[in-house]
Amino acid sequence: MSVPAVHAAPRTFPRGVHPPEEKHWSRDRKIEVLRAPPLVQIALHQHTGAPCTAVVQPRQTVAAGDIVGNSDALISAPVHTPVAGTVQRETVATLPNGRHVRVVPVQSAPDQPSPEALWNDLFGGEWPTDSISAMDPSEIVRAVRAAGIVGQGGAAFPTHVKLARNPKKPVDTILVNGCECEPYLTADERLMIEAPRPIVVGALIAARAAGASRVVVAVERNKPEALAAIRSVADSRGVEVLALETKYPMGGEKQTVRAALGRTIPTGGLPLDVGVVVINVSTAAAIARAVLRGRPLTHRVVSVTGPGIAEPKNLLVPIGAMYADLIAACGGLKPEAARVIAGGPMMGFSLGSFQSPVTKGTSGIVVLAGESARPPETPCVRCGRCVDVCPLNLVPTRLALAARHKDWPMAQRFHITACMECGCCAYVCPASIPLVQLIRTGKVQMQKEVAP
């Protein structure tokens, strides 16, 4: 497969929207390490694919990094404890998206690594590249699988599946996604600024596993400090860094591939169909840790931000910590706080409780202030704005109508499963129709009611 010239890429994609960025709340806040809370709850299903089954028993003593859940399914990923402690009885927790999942609680032991030691273990020190060319690709894939690494950009798809070579669909490019286009969120931006080396090294390891000859890191232009930090490491290692135009949803795989490489992924297709594997910057760093240091995915950076939080921060947190722990570490909510969102305001979920555990796909907590009520819905005026902004060339009004009336043949005809739920349609709708919410619910209902 021929590789398009770098200058041929358009640096943007058609359609999309430009919501206010609101990055200023936390983009200058250096990453702080959240001390281990007294209790973590490790969800057994925090990835796309089959859930895990607990492999530990109540009252069992575990060390940090020990596996607590696993599955034999191909599309799955094991889960590990981020803290040393004692396993409690398995229970059920509700994730922000409303899904009820089994969780393994672990009571933290008194002695945990200091914040400095934890940061150095996960992101500090040397990250050599001289041995990468001699690594066995299949061993890399096994290490990534054993470490439980999934995409940390939101979809949480098991990374080992992406990296495993497919002779029928060869890969020529690893595209590292550092766009972080959601308003407010700055976790990936701060990680690129403070720990660019493991990101670049992880990308090179991913390229070795997938058989790619080219590595590209794509970052939106509104992150100049992150661009400079990544370039300072990438240039000497043969890794390209591209500055893409700022537009939402640039972080979507299809949009990033189109803007960075000039390749169009077909409707219902994957980056693999055009010779590309896309990984998030946090995922790349996790790959480096797993392969070079044997560390599983137990922590991730989360932005806690917005006008309704007392002290906006970027926190390195143990996976399984409660949302309440993160909010408390940021000084709690301001009196004017009106809505707390898991994720960003475009694709996130409003929280009904702070007793939800952080998962591998948790990117941020956004606390809005002031009036939060949605304007009342009015009839569709057929203005076509939702069609004009849909980055996937779908017809959101038709999809929402089909979902509302459970017209699954219509939903399938207009490709409801292709919708990425970016929220562009709902953002521009003058009638305040909850288009993306209807589509999201419709996809779930259709999956339950329509036989495969």
N, C-alpha and C positions, 0 to 999 in steps of 0.2 A: 504493500500500500504506500502510495506516495504521500509525503508530508508537505502540506501547504507552506509556502514561505511565510515567515512571521509577519512581514509587512502587508500580506494579503488579508489578514484578519481585520474585521471592522471595528474592534475595540468596544462594540456595543451590540445591542440586539433590537429588533423592531418592537414597538409597542412598550408596555410597562408604564410605570408612574414614577413620580418624584415626591414622595411624602417628606415632610420635614425630618431631617436626620436625627436631631436631638442627641447626638453623640457626646455633646459637651458635658453632660452630667457626670460621666465616668471615664472618658477617654484618657484623662491625665492622671488617673488614680492607679498607681502601681499595684501589681498583684500582691495581695496579702494572703498568707496561709491561715486557713481556719483551723484552729485547734480541734482535735477530735472531740466530738460531743459525747455525752455519757452513753448514748445509744444510737446505733445506726440500724436502718432497716433496708436490707439488700433485696431488691425486687428480683424475682426469678424470671421475669419476662420484661426486659427493658431493651429489646431489639426487634427488628423485623424477623419473622420466622418462628420456629417452634420454641415454646418456653422451656426453661430448665427445670430439673427436679433436684431438690435439696440432697446433698451428699454428706451432710453433717447432722448431728443429733443434738437435742437440747442438753445443756450443761457441758458440752464438749468445749475444750479450750482450743482456740485457733490463734495463729500468728498472722500478722498483717501480710496480705497477699495470698493467703490460703484460699483454695477453691471452696465455694460453698454450694454451688449449683452447676449442673452440667446437663447436656443433652447429646444424644447420638445423631441427631438430625444434621444434615448438611448445612442448611440455613438456620443457624443458631450460634450462640456464643456463650461460653461459660461465664459465671460471675464469681467474683472474689471479694473477700472481706478487706476493707481498707484499713482496719484497725486490728490490733491484738485484743483479745478478750474472750468472753464466754457466750456461746450460742444460746439463744432463748428459744422458746417454743414457736414454731412456724405459725404465721398468722396471715391476715389479708389486709392490704392497704389499697387506697383509691388514688390513682394517678390523676394529674390535672385534666387529662382528656376524658376522664370518667371511667376508665378501664379499672376493674378490680383485679388485682394480681396477688399471688402468693408472695410473701416476703419472709426472709430469714433475719430476725433481729439479732444483733450482736452487742452485748454490753461491753463497753470499752474498759480495758484494764487501766490501772493508774499510770503505768509507764508507757508513754508513746513518744515517738521521735519528736525532737524540737522542730519548730517551723523551719529553721535554717537547714537542718539536716534533711528534712523531707524535700525541700525545694532543690537542694543540691543533688539528692538522689534521683529526682525525677527530671530535672532540667539543667543542672549545673555540670561543671567539670568538662572533660574532653569528650569529643564525639568523633573518633577517627573514621576515615573513609577508605583507608588503604586496603582493607580486607574485603570490601563489598564485592569486588569483581570475582573473588574466589568463592563466594557464598553459593551454596546449593539452593536454587529457587524453591524447591519443594520443602526444604528445611525452614526457609523464611516463612512460607505459608503455614507450616505447622506451628511455628513459634507465635505467629500472629493469632492463629486460632486458639492456641493454649492460653494466650494472654487475654482473651475475651475482647479483642478490639473490634469495635463497630464504628460506623461513621458518626462523628460527633457534630456534624452540621445540622442534625435534626432528624434525618430518616433512620439512623441507627441500623443500617444494613451491615451484616457481618463482613468485615474487611477481607478475611481470608478467601471468601468466595470471589471477590473482585480480583484478587491478585493471582488466583490459580490460573495457569495458562490454559487457553482453549485453542487447539490447533485450527479449528474452523473459523475463529475470530481473533486473529493476531492483533496484538497491541503495539503501537509504535510510540505512544505518548502517555506519560503520567502528568495529569493536570492537577496541581495543588490549589485548592480553592481557598483564597484568603479574602474573599469579597465582603463577607459579613454585611449584607445589604439591609438587614432588618433595622429599622429605627431604634435608637437607644443602645443597642447591644454593642459592647466593646471588648468582649473576652478574647476573641481571636486577634483583634488588633493589638491588645496589650501583650499577648503571647508572642506575636511576631516581633514586637519591639524588644521584649525582655529575654526571649529564648529562641532566636532565629536558627541557631546551629542544629538542635535536634530536629527541627522542622525540615531543613534542607537535607540532612543526613537520612532522615526517615523517608523522604521522597526518593532519594537515590536507592535506598534498599528496596522500596516498593517497585522501582523501575527494574531492578535486578530480578525480582520475583516474577513480574509480569512480562519480562522480555522486551521492555520498552527502551528505545534508544534515545529518547528525548524526554527531558523533565522541564515543565513550565510551571511557575508559580504566578497566579493571577491575583492581583490586588486592585481594588477600586482606587481611583485617584484621590479620593477624600481621606486617604490614610498615608500621607507623605512620609511620616516618621517610620511607619511599618515598612513601606517600600524601601526606604533607605537601609533599614536594618537587615532586611532579607537580602538585598543586593550586596551588602557588605560581606555576606557569607557565600552567596550563590555564585557570584562572578568568578571566583577562583575554583569553583567545582563544576563548571560547565552547565550550570542550571540557569535557564532563562527566567527573567522576571518581567512580567507585562503589567503595565498600568492601564486598567480598563476604565471606561467612563462610568460615572456614578449614576446608577439607575436601579430602581427596584423592579423585579427581583433578580438582580445580577447574580446572586448566590445560587440560584437554581442550576442544576447540572446542565440542562439544555441551553440555558442562556449563557452560562460561563463558557461552554464549549463553542457556541456560536461566536461569542465576542472575542475569545482568546485565540481560537484556532480557525475560525471561518468555516466550521463544519456544522451541518444541520442534522440533528438526530431526528429520525422519522417519528411520527405520532405513534405512541405505544412502544417505541424503541428505547434502547439504552445507549450510553456512551460507548459501550463495547462494540456496538454496530458500526461505529465510525472509527474504530481503532484507538479508543481513549479509555483510560481508567481515571476517574475523578475521586480525589480524597481531600478531606478537610485538613487545614493546617494542624489542628489539634490531633487529628488522627495520624498525620505524618509523624509528629513528635512521639506519639504512643508506639508507633511501629519501631522507631529507633530505640526506645526504651526496652521494648520486648525482645528485640533481636540482639542488641549489644549488651544489655544489662539484665535480661531475664525478668523484667518487671511486668506484672499484669496491669491492666487498666483498672485502677482503683480510685483515682482522683481526676478531677477535671476543673477547668477555670469557668466560673460563672459570674456574669455581671449582675449586680443588684443595683438598680438604677432608677432614675426618674424623679420628678418633682415631689413625689409623696414619701420618699424614704429619707430618713434623717441624715445619713452619711452614705452617699452612693460609693460603691466599691467594686473592684474586681477581685474575686476570692478564689483561691485554690481550695476546693472542698472535697472531702471524702464522699464517694458515691454511696448514697444511703443516708446521708445527713438529711434532717427534716428542713423543709422550707422555713419553718419557724426559727431554726438555728441560724440560717443565713440572714434572715431579717433582723434577728436580735443582734447579730454581729455588726450590723450596719446602723445600730442605734434605734431600731424600731421604726414604726410608721409615724409620719407627721399627722397632726390633727386633721389636716385638709385632705389626707389620702382618701381616694374615692374608689379605686379599683386596683387589684393586684393581679398581674398577668404572668403566667408561666410561659416563658419565651418572649418573643417580641409582640408588639401591638398588631402587626399584620397577620401573623399566623399562629399566635399563641392562644392560650385558654385562660379565661378568668378563673381565679382560684376561689373555691368556696370554703376551703380549709387550708391551714398552713401545715397540717399534719400529713403531708405527702412527701415521700422520699425523693431526693435527687437521683436521677438515673444518668446513664451514659449519654443520653441525648439532651440533657438539660443545659441550655445555653444561657439562660438569664431569667431574672425576675424583674419585671417593670412595674413600678408603682406610680399610677397616674393620680393627679390631684384635681380638685374642682368638680365641675359637673361631668358625670359619666353616663348619664342616661342616653340611650340611643333615640334619635328622633322617631316619631311614629311612622310606621310603614304606610305608604300610599300606593295606589295602583301604578303599574309599570306604564311609562309614557312612550315606550318604544324609541327612545332617543339613540340607542345603539352605543352609548359610551362604554358599556361593559365589554362589548365586542371590540371596540377600538383599542382598548388597553390590554386585552388578554394576550399574554406573551406566547400562548400555545395555539392561538388562532381558533379557539373554541367559541361557542355561543352560550355564555353563562345563563342568559335568561331562559333558554330552552332547557338547559340542564336543571336549573332550579325548579322550573315548572314541572318537569318530569319527576323530579324528586318529591315535590310537594304532593303530586297526585299518584305517586308510585307507578308511574308509567315506565316500566323498566325497558321495554323495547325502544322507546324514544330515547331513554337515557343511554342505552348502548349505541344507538344509531349516531348520537352526537358525542360519543366518546367520553362519557362521564368519568371513567377510570383513568383517563389521561390527565384530568385536572390535577394540578399540583397544589391546589388550595392556597395560592399565594395571597388572595384577598384583594387583588387589584380591582376586580369587578365591584365588590362591595364598597371599596374605598371611593369610587367615583359615582356610584348610583345616586341620582338625585331623589329617588323615591324611597331611599333608606331600606331597600329590600335586602334581607340578610342572605345574599346570594351564596357566598362561600359556605355559610353555616348549613344552608339547605343542601348544597351539593355534598358537603362532608357527611351529613346525616344520611343522605340518599345512597351514597356509596356503601355505607355500612349496612343499611337496610336491604339493598339489592343483593349484597353478598350473602345475607342470611336467607333471602326468599327465593333467589334464582339458583337453580341447580347448575353446577359447573358443566 
